[in-house]
């Protein structure tokens, strides 16, 4: 497998390419400009070359040229160390060894409501009307508060530059699989089949339309997006090898559909067990979603600017299970399942005032509200409320520019978070709302900004009504010497336990036993000390960078498993200490005007101390220690037609992972807990596309995703989310 992946990387490097471009150079490729202004690293405008930590920028033009429409696909394709998996609760992200709870995703600097194990609903972010995406690795809690322990991903939306702008696109992709058929849901009516069974064979289609106006003092952007995504199932091709530690297992049998071992056991030796693939496979849901947004900017004068924006989102997700398309559909009274689809709905509003009393001072006053609802609709028309998550965030921000010697940024903000959840233990219910309030004040000083040697120092103090006071420091240094830039960064990150981690209780009934996921109101906030050193070299089309980093955690929150009778209880608890070390290497090379090669590599090492006794710390997703991405682009012009060929390879190395499973002891008629280790082989996924752009007005992109139709040999929660091969065509216009 390693040889195959290496050969694929070399082959693609030799024949195709993706990034950098400027409008005045029609043959140029991807966008990359060290003088480009970014805002995420310091929350103030700063040239990319002057940022205290390396900031990665993905431009909207590059996204459009490659035909990418989802944020997970984009991040996996562009960044090494980013993986997405399909867990029992849905799509789950891993970012440089940390799960999604430690990655703060923002839209125009604002939080997004609605999360499952830290993952937001990634389909809420259409990529059609953004200007760029900025990624800052490492802890950024001084500026952004809780959750910003591993990285910040800031999606920045665009505003029109011309007087009238009309943009649109239509993308159509082939289906991943044919999952319907007369055998599925054959006991249901034709009307019910039309409502559900036919919806798991949707086209991979996406349509967008936007209208922008720039009337001088007034600017407006109205955007619409509609998308359908096909569902598919991944079924393993070979058995999973589970290595049970300190157990001697024989006459092995597994309870059908559960994976629970039913075997006589003796705690004497290590045993390897082969578990045949589950014929039901791992289902990845299909869905349809609709997004509407409106932004209005009004510049009263050189000193005052006002902004008002809002958006609406609606989505329906169609599962393989808990639905009419279950392989053996029976009435809900017998199975405990509803024939239902999941519905998601949300809206956000934001108001902002920007005041510039002088050229040295700028004040921002804003308020943001984001609401996200999740529910289930059955074929009988009954709607069940599942979750309502709300953010209310007022903020006051002030910056002072001291003529290149100091640039101060200070602010105060309140984060009010509210949650209604149906997963509550009795006597509580969905109607019992829980909330949390955090008041913060922060100060950051950019010393000698833009000079050869510069520093950034910051401090955040906050009070949380559940966890009290805390202070968070940060210190960065940057040194430029000719074409070499050295950066050193220390930052303290933190994360308060989520309301779900404190209050939820989910019971998963299984024949003969139960599995319970239980919150813990005694959790403590977790923190980390993040250290990084990086070197960047740039010369004549070659840009190299290397970063080593260490993240040392205290009180890290993980799921700890315990056996209570016939029930396996997964309890959120604090782990004393854990550590992640890593190395990131990037290379961007432009060997000729029409070519660009970009390579990212990431290595991580994890070490943790977990509770002892009968408790075992676990996690659903384990990252691969070695990941790499290769992007390549070749572009040329014929008259006013620009042609670009883009290729990408994503390599995910082999990995080991651990889990525990309840074991039914047939001799003693008891349930015990067995820990096992398993592994996933490495693999590579290749994409190829071609873009034809006429005068920047009309563009056609055609391509194939997962060119060699890779599918995981062993399917589990630790398998990558790799959809079957699909071809697509995207037509866009800009007038």
N, C-alpha and C positions, 0 to 999 in steps of 0.2 A: 504493500500500500504506500509506503514511504517513497519507493522508487517511482511508482505511478504518479504520485502527487508532484514529485520533483520534476519528472519528465513533462508533466502538464504545464507547470510553471515556466520551464524553459521554452517549451513550444510556443506558449502564448506570448512570451516576451519577444520571441523572434518574429511573430507574425501579426500582432495587433497592438492596441493601446488605449487609457482615459485621462486628463485635467488641464489647466492653465489657459487663459485667453484674454485678449483685449480686442475691442471692437475694431480698432484701426488696423489690426493685423489679421486679414481674413483666413490665412493659413495656420494661424496659431491654434494651440490646443487648450488644455485646461486653464482655468483661472487661478493665478497665484501672483500676489503682489504684496511685498513686505511693507509697502507704504499704506496698504489698506487699513482703514480705521475699524477697530473692533471695540466692543463695550463690555463683554462678559467678564473678562479677567479682573477689571478694576471698577466696574459699574460706571465708568466714564469713558468718553471717546479717547482712544489711544491707538497709535500706529501698531500694526502687527509686530513689527521688529522691536518695538519698545515694551511689549508686554512682559511682566515679571515671570510668568510661566508660559511655556509653549502653548499657543492656542491654535487649534485646527479649525480651518474655515472651509465649509462646503458651499459653493456658490449655486444659486438657483439655475443658472444657465447650464451648469454641468449635470445637474439632476435631470433637467428636461432633455438634454442630448442623449442621455442613456435610458430614458423612458421609465425611470423608477417612480412608483406612486405611493409606497408605504415607507414609514420611518424605520421599522425594523430592517427591511431589505436594504435601505440606504446605509444605515450604521454598520451592518454586518459587512457590506461590500466595501466600505471605505476605511474601516478601522480594524486593525488587529486587536485582539483581546475582547471583542464584543461578540457574544453568542446569544441566540434566542432558542428557547426550548418550549415544548408543549407539555405543561404539567397538568395535574388534575384540575387546577383552577383556571387554566388558560395559558396564554403566552407569557413566558417569563424570560427576563433579560439577565445576563451576566456581563459585567463590565470590569475587565482587569481583575478577575477573581472575586468581585463583590456582586451581590445580587442587586436587584432594582431598588431596594430600600435605601441604598447609599448613593444613588444617582438622581440628582434633581433635574427634572426636565421642565423647562420654562417656555412660555410663549410670550415674546416681548417682555421678558424679565418677570413674568408672573407665574405663580404656581397653578397646577391643573388639578381639579378635584376628581375623585373617583380612583380608587386603587385596590389592587388585589395582590397581596404580598409585595407591596411596593410598586407594582406595575400599574401605570396608568393605562387607560384605554388608548392604545397607540393609533387607532383608526380615527380618533378625534382630531388628528393633525394632518390635514391634506397638504401635500407638498406643492400644490399648484400656484399659490400666491404668497410665496415667501421670497425674501431677498437673499438670505443666507442662513446657515446654521453655524454657530460657534460652539466648539467643544473645549472645555478647560478641564484637564485631568487634575485630580488631587482634591484635598479638602478645601472648601471655600465657604465654610460656615460663618466667617467673619462678616462677609457681605450678604450671604443668602440664608443663614440660619440652619435649622434642623434639616437633616437628610443630605446635605451637600458634603458628604464625607469622602466620596470616591470620585465624583465628577459632576460637572454642570453642563447640560446640553441646552442651549438657548436658541429657540427657533424665532427668527426675526422676520416679521412680515414686511411686505413692500408697500410703498405708496407711489402713485403715478408721478412721472416726471414730465410727461407731455400733456397738452391741453385736454385731449380726449384719447383714451386708450381702451380698446376692446380686445380682450384676449379670450381664447377658448381652446379646448382640446378634446379629442375623443380617442380613447385607447380601447382596443379589443384584444383579448388574449384567449387562447384555446383553453378548454376545461382541463383540469388536472385528471379527473377520473369520471367514469359514469357510475354513479352510486345508486340511482333510482332503479326502478324496475317493478314488474307486476307482483313479484314475491314479497316486496317490502310493504308492510302495512296493508296486507290484502284483506284484513277484516274491517278496514275503515271505509267510509263513504268516499265517493268521487270528490265531493266538495272538500273533505278533510285532506285528501291526497293532494289536491291542488294548493291547499294552504301550506302544506308542509313537505311531503315527499318530493315534490317537484322543485322545491327550493334548495335542495342540497346538490342540484346540478345546475348551478347558475354560471353564466359566462364570467370570465375575469375582465369586467368592463369598467371603464371610468370615464366620466364626462365632466368637464369644468367650463365655467363661463364667468367672466368678470368685466366690470365696467369701471374705469377710472377717469376722474375729472381733476384737472389742475387749473384752477381759475385764479391763480396768484395767491390771494389771501386764504382761499378755501380749496382744500383738496379732499376728495372722496374716493373710496374704493368699495364697491359692492361685489361680493364673490359668492359663487354657487358651486357645489361639488356633489356628484352622485356616483356611487360605486357599488358594484356587486362582486363578490368573491366566491369562488367555487370551494366546496368542502372536499376533503380527501382523507383517506385512512392510510396509515403506514403499518404494514404487517411485516414482522421480522422474517428473515430467510433462514435463520439458524437459531439454535437454542442458546439461551443465556447461561453462562457458566457462573454459578454462585459458589463462592468458597466460604463455607461456614467455619468460624474460628472456635476452637475448643468444644466442638460438638462431633459426636459420632452418629451419623444419620443413616438409617438403612430401611429397606422396604419403602422407598419414597413414593408418596402420592401427593397430588395437589388438588385442593378443592376446586372444582371447575369454576372458572370465571372469577376467582379471587386471588389465585397465586399463593394461598395459605397452605403451608406444608402440614400434612396429616401423617405423622410418622412416629414410631417409637424412638426415643432419644436417650442418649447418655452423654454427659459432659466429660468426654475423655480425650477426643482427638479432633484434628481438622478433617473436614470432609468436603469434597467437591460434588455439587449437584448440578445437573443439566436441567433447565426449565425450558420446555418446548415453547415456541412462539404462540401467543394468544391469537387465535384466528379472528377475533373481533378487531384486532389492531389498535392502534392509537389514533383516535379521531381528532382531526383539526377542523374546527367549525367553519362553515361558510356564513356569509352575512351580506346584508345590503345596508348602506348608510347614506345619509343625506346631511350636508353641512351648508349653512348660510351664514354669512358674516357681513358686517357693515362697519366701516371706519370713517370718521369725519374729523378733519383737522381744520382749525380756524386760527390764522395768525392775525391778531388784532393790531399788533405793531411789532417793532423790533424787540420790544420788551415782554410781550405777552403772547403765548400760544396756548390754545385749548384743543383737547382731543377727547372725542367721545366714540367708543367702539362697543360692539356687542356681537354675539354669535349664537347660533342655535344648532344643535346636533341631535340626530335620531338614528338609531341603528337597531336592526333585528338580526339576531344570531341564531343559526340553525344547527343544533347538535345532532350527532349520530345516536346518542343515548339519551335517556329521559325523553324519548320522543316517539312518534309514530313509526320511525324508521328503525327502531330497535330490531335486532334479528329475530326475536321471538315476542312480538308485541302482544301484551295481555292487558286486561283492564287494570287501571291504576290501583284498585283495591287489592289486587293480588301481588303486584310488583312494588308498590310504594312509589311508582314513578308517574309523573304527569306527562301527558302528550302535550308538550308546550314548546314555545320558542322564547328566547330571552330578549327582552327589550331594554334599550338603553336610551336615555334622553337627558339632555343637559343644555344649559345656556350660560353665558357669561356677559357681564357688562363692566366697562371700565371708563372712568372719567379722570382726566389729567389736566393740570394747569402747570405751565412752565413760565417762570418769570425771570428775566435777566435785568436786574437793576443797574448793572454796569458790566463792562467786558470782563471783569474779574469774578463776578458772582453769578450763580444760577441756582434757582430754587424750583423743586418739583413737588407738587402736591397731588396725590392720586388716591383713588379708591377703586378696588376691584372686588367683584363678587362672582364666584364660579360655583355652579350647582350641577350635580351629576346624580341621576336616578337610575336604578337598575330594578327590573321586575321580570315577571314571567306571565305570558298570556297563553292560556290553554285553548284547545280547539272549541271548548264550550263557551268561550268568551269571558272567562273569569280572569281578572288581572290580580296578580299577587305581588305586593311590594317586597323587595328584597333588600335594597340599600338606598340611602339618600346621603350623599356626602356634600358638604358645603364649606367653602372658604369665603371669609370676609376679611379683606386686608386693606386698611388705610395706611398711607405712608407719606412721610415728609422727608425730602432729600435736599441737601444743600451742598454745593461744590464751590470752592474758591481756588482760583488759579493765580499762583504767585509768580508769574513771569518765568516759569521753567525751574524755579528753585523748590517750591512747594506746590502741591496741588492737593488740597484737603477735600475729603468727601465724608460727610457725616449725615446721619439720618436716624429717624425713629419710626417704628412701625408696630402695628398690632396685627397678629395672626389669630383670627377667631376660626376655629374648626368645629364643625358639628357633624354628628353621625347618627343616623337611624339604621338599625340593622336587624334583620329577622333572626340571625344566628345568635340568640341570647338564651341563657339558661332560665328556667322558670324561677320566679313568676314574671320575669321581664319579657317584653315583646318588642315588635318593630316600633310601636308608638312611644317607647321610652327612649328619648333622645339623650345622648351624652355629648359633652363638648369639652373643649380645652382652649385656653387663652394664653398667648405668649406676647409679652411686651418687650421690645428690644431697642437698644440704642447702640450705634456703632460709629467708629471713627477710623478713617484710613488716610495716611499721609504718603503721597508719592514724592520722595525726595530726589532732587536733581533729575527729574523726568526728562528723558531724551538725551542725557549726557552719557559719556562713556561708562561711568560707574554710577549706578542709580539704585535706590532702595524703595521698598514699599513696606510700610509697617501699619498694622491695624489691630483693633481691639473691639470686641463686641461684648456687651453686657446685656443680660436678659433675665426676666422673671417669668416663670411659668406657674400658673395657679395650682398645678398638681405636683411639680417637682422643684419649685423654689428657684433660687438664684444660681447663675453660673457666668463665668467669664471665658472668652475665647480669643486667644492672641494669634497673630500671624506676622511673619517677617520674611521678606524676599529680597534678593540682591541680584543684579545683572551687571555683567562686565563685557564690554565690546573691545576687541583687539583685532584690528584689521578686518578680516573676513570671518573671524571666530567670535561667537557669542557664548558666554558661560552664564548659567543661571543656577542659583541655589534657593531653595524654598523650604520653609518650615511653616506648617499651619496646624492648628488644633481644630478638629471637626467634632461634631456631636450629633446625636439623633435622639429625640425623645420617643419613647414607645408610642406606637400608633394606637388610636382608639380601638381598633380591631384587636391588636395584640393584648390589650388589657381586658376587653369585655366580651369577645366572641366565644361561642361554644358550638361546635359543629359535631354532630353524631352521625357516623357513617355505619348504618346497620349492615352486618354481614352474617351469613348463616353460621350460628354457633358462637359468634363473638361480635364485639363492637370495636370501632376505632373512633376515638374522641379527640378533637382538636380543641384545646381549652386555653382561653386567655388568662392573664395573670395581672391583677391590679397592683401587685407588689413589685413590678418590674422597675428597674432603675434606668435612667438615661445612659446610653452607651457613648463612648468618646474614642477618638483616635489621635495619635500624633503622626502626622504625615511629613516625611522628609523626602526631598528629591534633589538630584543634581543632574544637570543637563548641559550638553555641549552641542552647538549648532554651527555648521560650516557652510558657506555659500560662495560659489565662484563659477561664473560663466555657465549658467544652466544646470549646475549641480548643487543640490542642497541636501546635506547630510545632518542628521541629528541623532543623539543617543541620550537616553534618560534612564537613570537608575532611581528606584523609589522604594520606600519602606513605609508601611502603614501598621502601627502598633495599636491594637484595640484593647480597651478595658470595658468590662461589663457588656460584651457583645451579646446581642439577643439572638438565640437560636431555639429551635424546637428540640425538646428533650423528651425521649420516649420512656414510659414506664408501664409495667404490666399491673393492672388492678383487676384481679379475678380473671374473667374472660374478656375484659376490655383492655385495649391498648390505648393509653392516654398520651397524647402528644401535647406537652405543656410548654408554653413560651417561658424561658428562663434566661437569666444572665449567665454568661460564661466568663470565668475570671479573666483569662488573657488569651489573645490570639494575635497572629501576625501574618502579614502578606508582604513579600518582597517581590520585586519585579524589575524587568529590563525591557525597554522599548527602543527599537531602532527604526528609523525611517530614512528613506532615500528617494529623492525626486531628481530625475535626470532627464535633461532635454538634449539628446545627442544631435539633433538637427531641428530646423525650424518647424517641421511638420510632425515631429515625434515627441512623445513624452512617456516616460516610464515612472511608475510610483510604487514603491514597495514598503510595506509596514510589517514589522515582526514584533511579537510580544511574548515574553516569558514570565510566568508567575510561579511563586513558591508559597505554599500555605502551611501554617503551623498553628495549632490551637491546643489549649488545655480545656478539657471538658469535665463535667461533674463525674464523680466516681460512683461506686455502689452499683445498684441494678439499673440506674438511669444511664441512658446512652444519648448523646447529642447527635442529631442527624440534620440533614438538609436535603431538599428535594433535588437540587441542581448542583452538580459539581462542574467547575470550569476545566477546560483543557489547559495544560501547562504551556503548550506551544501552539500559537496561532499566527497566521500570516495572511496578508492580502497583497495581490499584485494587480495593478490597474495599468492599462496601456492604451494609448490612442495614437492613431495616425490620421492626420487631417490635411486636406488640400482643397484648392478652389479651382472651379472651371467657370470662368466668367463671374457671374454674381451668385453662383451656386457653390455653397460650402459643403464638402463631404467629409464626414468623420467616421472612422471605424473604431469601435470601443470594445475592449475585451477585459474581463475581470476573472481572477481566480481567488477563491477563498479557501484557505487550508486550515483545517481543525485537526490538531494532533491527537494521538491516542491518549486515553486518560483512564485512571483508576477511580472508582467511587465506592462508597460504603453505604449500607442501608441496614435496617433491621426489619424483621418480620416475625409476626406471631406464629408459633408452632403449636399445633395440637398434639399433645402426647397421648397416643392411643392406649398406652399401657396404664398410665395413671389417670387418664381422663381429665387432664388439666391443660391449661394454656401457659406456655412459657415463651420467652423472647429470645430469638436467635439473631445474632449479628452476622452479616455476610459481606464479602467484598466481591466486586465484579469489575468489568472493564468494557470500554468502547474502543474500537479501532479508529485510527485516523482516516480522514477522507478529504477530498477536494471537490468543490463545486465551481463550475465554469459558466460564465455568461458571455454572450456575444451580441453586439448590436451595431447597426449602421444608421447614421443620421444624415439627412439631406435637407439643408437649410437654404432657402432662396431669399436673399436680401434681408434676412431677419424677420420676414413677414409670415412666411409659410414654411413649416418644417414637417418632415416625415421621418419617423424612427421605426425601424423594424428590427426584431431581434429574437433571440431564443434564450430563455432562462433555464438553468440546470441543463446545459447542453448535452452532457453525457448521461442524463437521467439517473443521477445518483440517488440511492435510497438506503437507509440504514440497515445493516445486516441484523443487528440486535436492536429491537425497539423497546425503549423505556423512557422515563422522564428525562433521562440523560442523553437521549438521542437528539441530534440537531433538528430544528424545524426546516426541513428541506422539501419543498413541494416538488411533485413530479415535473418532468420537462413540459414547458409551455412556450409556444410561440406567440408573439404579439406584434401589433402595429399601432402606432400612435401618430395622429395627425393634429397639428396645432397651428394656430394663426395668431398674429399680433398686429393690430391696425390702430 
